[in-house]
């Protein structure tokens, strides 16, 4: 079994594996753990591990989403329609 196959079977990753998984430098991942931006486990007070699900959730967080111009226009039109439906015209 190759390293990559083994990595896909486990629900968790070491710091080094998480860096590779997210294409981040260790310093960046350490800063996220220090700021408590990302969930992690600390084994024996030193080694850090991350659940793949937590890493996926972190990347796919709504706050990280950059919407397309088309999506923004669609939401703006939706908002205008909702406002118009709520108004009382006399």
N, C-alpha and C positions, 0 to 999 in steps of 0.2 A: 504494500500500500504506500503510495507516495505521500509526501507531506501535504500537498494540496487536497488530496482525497481525505486524509485524516482531518484536515482543517474543516472541511465541509460537513463532516459527521458530528463533530462536537458542537454543543450549543454555545461554547465560550471560546474566547481568543485571548492570548497573552497580549501584553502591550505591543510587542514587536509585530505580532500577527495582525492586531487591530490597526496598527500604522499602515501595514501593507494593504489591508482590506479597505481602508478609507483613503489611502494615498496621502497620508499626513506624516509629518515628521514627529518623532517622539516628543520633542519640546512642545509642540502644539497640543498633543494629546495630554501631556502632563499638565499644561496650563488649563485645559478643560476640566481635568479631575480636581485641580487645585481650586478652581472657581466653582466646583460642584455643578457644572453645566451638563455633565455626562455621568450616568450611573456606572459604578465599577465595584469590584471586589478586591480586597487587599489580603493576600495570603501571607501569613507569618509576618505581618507588619511591613512587608517590602514589595513583593511581586504583585503586579496589578493584572487583573483579568476583567474582561468585558463580555457580556452576553451579546451575541450577534444581533438578537432582536433589539436590544437597546441601541446598538450602533445604527441599525437600519432605521429605527424610530427617530434617532437624532438627525440623521441625514434627511429623512422624509418629513421632518417637522414642518408644519404650515408656515412657520416664521422664516424658513429657508427658501420657500417657494418664490420664484421670480415669475410673475404672471406675464403672459404674452399680451401684446397690444390688443389682440382680438378678444382675449378673455376679459381684459379691463373694460373694453367697450361694451361687451355683453353684460357685465355686472352693472355698469353705469346705466345702461338702458333698462335693465331689470329694476334697478332702484327708482328710476324716474317713473316707470309704470306703477310700481307699488305706491309711490307718493301720490300719483294722480288718482289711483283707486281709493285712497284714504281721504281725499278731499271732499268736502261738501260744496257742491256748486249750487248757487241759488239763481 
